[in-house]
Amino acid sequence: MFKKSYSRWMYRWETRLTTRDENRVVRPLEWGFDWIAPFLEAHNLGAAELRNADSLDDAAAEAAITRINQILIRHSDEFFGYERPTDFRLEERFPQLFPTNVRPETLAQEAALRKQAEEGRIPRAQFLRFTSPERTPYPENDLANARWYPAPAHKDPKRPKQAIVVLPQWNADAFSHNALCSIFNRMGISALRLSKPYHDIRRPTELERSDYAVSSNIGRTLSACRQAVVDIRCCIDWLEEQGYEHFGVLGTSLGSCYAFLASAHDPRIRVNAFNHASTSFGDVAWAGQSTRHIRQALEQTGLTQERLRALWSAISPVSYFSRIASPAAGGPQKKVLVVYANYDLTFPKEYSLQVVDAFQRIGLNFEPRVLPCGHYTTGETPYKFIDGWYMGSFVYRAFKALREEKAAGGHAPAIQSSEAEEEVLSR
């Protein structure tokens, strides 16, 4: 009885949170060949699929985009590959909120923060900037941005320098997940909190929300995902230049997808925290509450969930599960955390369970953790503290294991939870 009542209460709460923003825009379906053509042409791929793309009817265009996804999966090293930027730099500025909703309390928070900056009552922050290897028609989006949280120098000069790239959820403001970065600093781990494509300072002025990251424009969504993945890898490049040796990624929701794809194609990324995970990009976009406006546009043209799954298969984690288990170029094994929620209406639980089942079958070294809430309610009290504990304790133990591995000459120890951690995690 209690379980059913709790479930109904949680689903009502989750639905209320996913429907409070009224600035979601239903945009018409666009195939977006122009967004993916530059990559294909540069690599002499997909010539037949691009031929007369602008004049194809919907059925032919859908078939061409489906074949392009198959090409991208076969050539994923090139698709998620890049030329290292040459313009890495740190800049200092006052932090801004860049909200994606127009609720009064959010606008008031933004105004207060702006006033504090004008009066010099908040400190400046450091941001890593560089030109993204994936170009778009939006200059502001192509200038990557990552807030820099360097950990204090350790008293042991032989201790390896360790860092993690943090990617918040879709439509996150510029303050989301910053507290996690500060926590990692206390562990001796530096952090780059990356602004995803079309988010906060990278958002084109024509948008209120980060709509272009995930939308009913099929090609643009593919491009946005590629851009996010190569930006993550560029952050690792910069960290290497600063003398860092061990690297991790932490992604939430859409950020989890981006983090997975980056790690699957980069053996340097050893520590992986996937906070809300799913199998197929198309399944989440079709079945999730947060993307109901995208589904509405796609349904109007007669698309189905199965067909959408194929249209975004090249940016779906399920297409690269084997790469996580067997890192490219013979790299060392990865340490993985998968967090999912029992009452998730955005990343439906059935798809998260498929991730867990797949990871078990391929023999991945991973830890599953379950939240007693939904997707949006993860950010509410008390669930945000539970989630933070899961992620923070895992990241601490995983990086500690890497230090022990180096001290042991490359032998990888198992990640061990303390008795206190086991007691809390088992509740």
C-alpha positions in Angstrom: 0.0 0.0 0.0 2.7 2.5 1.0 4.7 1.6 -2.2 1.8 2.4 -4.4 1.0 5.6 -2.6 4.7 6.7 -2.8 4.8 5.8 -6.5 1.7 7.9 -7.3 3.0 10.8 -5.3 6.4 10.6 -7.0 4.9 10.4 -10.5 2.7 13.5 -9.7 5.7 15.4 -8.4 7.8 14.4 -11.4 5.1 15.4 -13.9 4.6 18.7 -12.2 8.3 19.5 -12.5 8.5 18.5 -16.1 5.6 20.6 -17.1 6.2 23.9 -15.2 8.3 25.4 -18.0 6.0 26.7 -20.7 8.6 27.9 -23.2 9.1 24.6 -25.0 8.7 25.1 -28.8 7.3 22.5 -31.2 9.5 22.9 -34.3 8.8 21.1 -37.6 10.7 18.0 -38.6 13.9 18.8 -40.6 16.2 16.2 -42.0 19.2 18.4 -41.6 21.6 17.0 -44.2 23.5 20.3 -44.3 24.5 19.8 -40.7 26.2 16.4 -41.3 27.4 17.0 -44.9 30.7 18.8 -44.0 31.9 15.8 -42.0 30.9 13.3 -44.6 32.4 15.3 -47.5 35.7 15.9 -45.6 36.0 12.1 -45.1 34.8 11.0 -48.5 31.8 9.3 -47.0 28.1 9.2 -47.8 28.3 10.6 -51.4 25.2 8.6 -52.5 23.2 9.6 -49.5 24.0 13.3 -50.0 23.3 13.4 -53.7 20.2 15.6 -54.4 19.5 15.5 -50.6 17.5 18.8 -50.8 15.1 17.3 -53.4 14.3 14.0 -51.7 10.8 13.3 -50.5 10.4 12.3 -46.8 10.6 8.6 -47.3 13.8 8.9 -49.4 15.3 11.4 -46.9 14.6 9.1 -44.0 16.2 6.2 -45.7 19.3 8.3 -46.5 19.7 9.6 -42.9 19.3 6.0 -41.7 22.1 4.8 -44.0 24.2 7.8 -42.9 23.9 6.7 -39.3 25.2 3.2 -40.3 28.1 4.9 -42.0 28.9 7.0 -38.9 28.8 4.0 -36.6 31.3 2.1 -38.9 33.5 5.2 -38.9 32.9 6.4 -35.4 36.6 7.0 -34.7 36.5 9.6 -37.4 33.1 10.9 -36.5 34.1 11.5 -32.9 37.7 12.4 -33.9 39.1 15.9 -34.3 42.1 18.1 -34.7 43.4 19.4 -31.4 42.6 23.1 -30.9 45.5 25.5 -30.9 43.9 28.3 -29.1 43.4 27.0 -25.5 43.3 29.9 -23.0 42.0 30.8 -19.6 39.8 33.9 -19.2 38.4 35.5 -16.0 34.9 36.9 -15.8 32.0 37.2 -13.3 29.9 34.0 -13.4 26.4 34.4 -15.0 23.3 32.2 -14.6 22.1 31.9 -18.2 18.7 30.5 -17.2 16.6 28.5 -19.7 13.2 29.2 -18.1 11.2 32.4 -17.5 9.9 31.6 -14.1 9.8 34.7 -11.8 12.1 33.2 -9.1 14.7 32.3 -11.7 14.7 35.7 -13.3 15.0 37.3 -9.9 18.0 35.1 -9.1 19.6 36.1 -12.4 19.0 39.8 -11.7 20.5 39.5 -8.2 23.6 37.8 -9.5 24.1 40.4 -12.1 23.8 43.2 -9.5 26.3 41.4 -7.2 28.8 41.2 -10.1 28.3 44.9 -10.9 29.0 45.8 -7.3 32.0 43.5 -7.1 30.5 41.4 -4.4 31.2 38.0 -6.0 34.6 36.8 -7.2 35.6 36.3 -10.8 35.9 32.8 -12.0 38.3 31.1 -14.5 37.0 29.6 -17.7 38.8 27.5 -20.3 38.0 28.7 -23.8 38.9 27.2 -27.2 37.4 26.9 -30.6 35.4 23.7 -31.0 36.6 21.4 -33.8 33.0 21.0 -34.9 31.8 24.2 -36.6 28.2 25.5 -36.7 26.6 28.6 -38.1 26.7 30.1 -34.5 30.0 31.7 -33.5 29.0 31.8 -29.9 28.3 28.1 -29.8 31.6 27.3 -31.5 33.6 28.9 -28.7 33.8 26.1 -26.1 33.5 27.1 -22.4 34.4 25.2 -19.3 34.6 26.7 -15.8 37.9 25.7 -14.2 38.0 24.3 -10.7 41.7 23.5 -10.0 42.4 21.5 -6.9 45.1 22.8 -4.5 48.6 21.4 -5.0 49.0 18.2 -2.9 51.7 18.1 -0.3 53.1 14.9 -1.9 54.8 16.0 -5.2 54.7 12.4 -6.5 50.9 12.1 -6.3 49.5 12.0 -9.8 47.4 15.0 -10.9 43.8 13.9 -11.5 40.9 15.7 -13.1 37.3 15.2 -14.2 35.1 16.8 -16.9 31.6 17.5 -15.6 28.6 17.8 -17.9 25.2 18.8 -16.4 21.8 17.9 -17.8 20.0 19.3 -20.9 18.9 23.0 -20.4 21.1 23.3 -17.4 21.9 26.8 -16.3 25.6 27.8 -15.8 25.5 27.1 -12.0 24.3 23.5 -12.3 26.8 20.9 -10.9 29.2 23.6 -9.8 28.9 22.4 -6.2 30.0 18.9 -7.3 33.2 20.4 -8.8 33.9 22.1 -5.4 33.5 18.8 -3.7 35.9 17.1 -6.1 38.4 19.8 -5.3 38.3 18.7 -1.6 39.2 15.2 -2.8 42.3 16.6 -4.6 40.6 16.3 -8.0 40.5 19.2 -10.4 37.3 19.7 -12.4 36.3 21.3 -15.7 32.5 22.0 -15.8 31.8 22.0 -19.5 29.1 24.0 -21.1 27.5 21.7 -23.6 26.8 22.9 -27.2 24.0 25.5 -27.3 24.0 25.9 -23.5 24.5 28.9 -21.2 27.1 31.3 -22.7 27.1 29.2 -25.9 23.4 29.6 -26.5 22.4 31.6 -29.6 20.6 34.8 -28.8 17.5 33.6 -30.7 16.9 30.9 -28.1 15.4 30.9 -24.6 16.2 27.2 -24.1 19.0 25.0 -25.4 16.7 23.6 -28.1 19.3 23.1 -30.8 21.1 20.4 -28.7 18.1 18.0 -29.1 15.4 18.9 -31.6 13.3 17.7 -34.4 16.2 18.6 -36.8 17.8 15.2 -37.2 21.1 16.3 -38.6 21.6 19.2 -36.2 21.1 16.8 -33.3 23.8 14.6 -34.7 26.1 17.5 -35.1 25.5 18.8 -31.6 26.3 15.4 -30.1 29.5 15.2 -32.2 30.5 18.7 -31.0 29.9 17.8 -27.4 32.0 14.6 -27.6 35.0 16.3 -29.3 34.8 19.2 -26.8 35.1 16.7 -23.9 38.1 15.2 -25.6 39.6 18.6 -26.2 39.3 19.3 -22.4 41.3 16.2 -21.8 43.9 17.4 -24.2 44.2 20.7 -22.3 44.4 18.9 -18.9 47.2 16.7 -20.3 49.1 19.9 -21.3 48.8 21.0 -17.6 50.4 17.8 -16.4 47.3 15.8 -15.4 47.7 12.0 -15.6 44.3 10.5 -14.7 41.0 11.6 -16.2 37.3 11.0 -15.7 33.9 12.2 -16.9 30.7 12.8 -15.0 27.5 13.3 -17.0 23.9 13.8 -16.0 21.0 12.9 -18.4 22.0 14.3 -21.8 25.4 14.9 -20.4 25.6 11.2 -19.5 25.1 10.3 -23.1 27.8 12.7 -24.2 30.2 11.4 -21.5 29.6 7.8 -22.5 30.3 8.4 -26.2 33.5 10.4 -25.4 34.8 7.6 -23.1 33.9 4.9 -25.6 36.2 6.7 -28.1 39.0 7.9 -25.7 41.0 5.4 -23.7 42.4 8.2 -21.5 39.1 8.5 -19.8 39.2 5.9 -17.0 36.7 7.1 -14.4 33.1 7.3 -15.6 30.0 8.4 -13.7 26.8 8.1 -15.8 24.1 9.9 -13.8 20.8 8.7 -15.5 21.7 6.4 -18.3 19.8 4.9 -21.3 20.4 2.8 -24.3 19.1 4.7 -27.3 19.0 8.4 -28.0 15.8 8.0 -30.0 14.0 5.9 -27.3 14.5 8.7 -24.7 13.5 11.4 -27.1 10.3 9.5 -28.0 9.3 8.2 -24.6 10.5 10.8 -22.2 8.3 13.6 -20.7 10.9 16.2 -21.2 11.0 15.8 -25.0 7.2 15.5 -25.6 7.3 18.6 -27.8 9.9 16.9 -30.0 7.9 13.8 -30.2 4.8 15.9 -31.2 6.7 17.3 -34.2 7.9 13.9 -35.2 4.5 12.2 -34.9 3.0 14.8 -37.0 5.1 13.5 -39.9 4.3 9.9 -39.3 7.5 8.8 -37.6 7.5 6.0 -35.1 9.8 5.2 -32.1 11.5 2.4 -34.0 12.3 4.6 -37.0 13.5 7.4 -34.8 15.8 5.0 -33.0 17.5 4.3 -36.4 17.8 8.0 -37.2 19.9 8.7 -34.1 21.6 5.3 -33.8 25.1 6.9 -34.4 24.7 8.9 -31.2 23.2 6.1 -29.1 25.3 4.5 -26.3 24.0 1.1 -27.2 25.9 1.3 -30.5 29.2 1.4 -28.6 28.7 -0.8 -25.6 31.5 -3.1 -26.7 33.9 -0.2 -26.9 33.4 0.6 -23.3 34.2 -3.0 -22.3 37.2 -3.2 -24.6 38.8 0.3 -24.8 40.1 1.4 -28.2 43.8 1.0 -28.9 44.2 -1.5 -26.1 43.7 1.0 -23.4 43.2 0.0 -19.7 39.9 -1.0 -18.3 37.4 1.7 -17.2 35.7 2.2 -13.9 32.0 3.0 -14.3 29.1 4.1 -12.2 25.5 3.9 -13.5 22.8 5.8 -11.6 19.2 5.4 -12.5 15.9 6.3 -10.9 12.9 4.1 -10.1 10.3 6.7 -11.0 12.0 8.3 -14.0 9.6 9.7 -16.6 12.4 11.3 -18.7 14.8 8.4 -19.0 12.3 5.6 -18.5 13.5 2.9 -16.1 13.2 0.1 -18.6 15.9 1.6 -20.8 18.2 2.1 -17.8 17.7 -1.5 -16.8 18.7 -2.5 -20.3 22.0 -0.6 -19.8 22.6 -2.5 -16.5 21.8 -5.8 -18.2 24.1 -5.1 -21.1 27.0 -4.0 -18.9 26.6 -7.2 -16.9 26.7 -9.4 -20.0 29.8 -7.7 -21.5 31.6 -8.0 -18.2 32.1 -4.3 -17.6 33.7 -3.2 -14.3 30.7 -1.1 -13.1 28.6 -0.2 -10.1 24.8 0.3 -10.4 23.0 2.6 -8.0 19.3 3.3 -7.8 17.5 6.5 -6.7 14.1 6.3 -5.0 12.8 9.2 -7.1 12.4 10.4 -10.7 14.6 12.4 -13.2 13.7 16.0 -12.2 13.2 15.1 -8.5 16.8 14.0 -8.4 17.6 17.7 -8.0 15.2 18.0 -5.0 15.9 17.4 -1.3 16.7 14.8 -0.1 17.4 13.0 -3.3 20.1 15.4 -4.6 22.1 14.5 -1.5 21.7 10.8 -2.1 22.7 11.2 -5.7 25.6 13.4 -4.7 26.8 10.7 -2.3 26.6 8.0 -5.0 28.6 10.1 -7.4 31.1 11.7 -5.0 32.0 8.4 -3.2 32.4 6.6 -6.5 34.7 9.3 -8.0 36.7 9.4 -4.8 37.3 5.6 -4.7 37.9 5.3 -8.5 40.6 7.9 -8.6 42.1 6.5 -5.4 42.3 3.1 -7.2 44.1 4.7 -10.1 46.7 6.2 -7.7 47.1 2.8 -6.2 47.4 1.2 -9.6 50.2 3.6 -10.6 52.0 2.9 -7.3 51.7 -0.8 -7.9 53.2 -0.5 -11.4 50.0 -0.8 -13.4 48.2 -3.5 -11.5 44.5 -2.3 -11.1 43.0 -2.9 -7.7 39.3 -3.3 -7.2 37.3 -0.3 -6.1 36.5 -0.9 -2.4 33.7 0.8 -0.4 34.3 1.7 3.2 32.1 0.1 5.8 30.3 3.4 6.2 29.7 3.7 2.5 28.4 0.2 2.2 26.0 0.8 5.1 24.6 4.0 3.4 24.5 2.5 -0.1 22.6 -0.6 1.0 19.7 1.3 2.5 
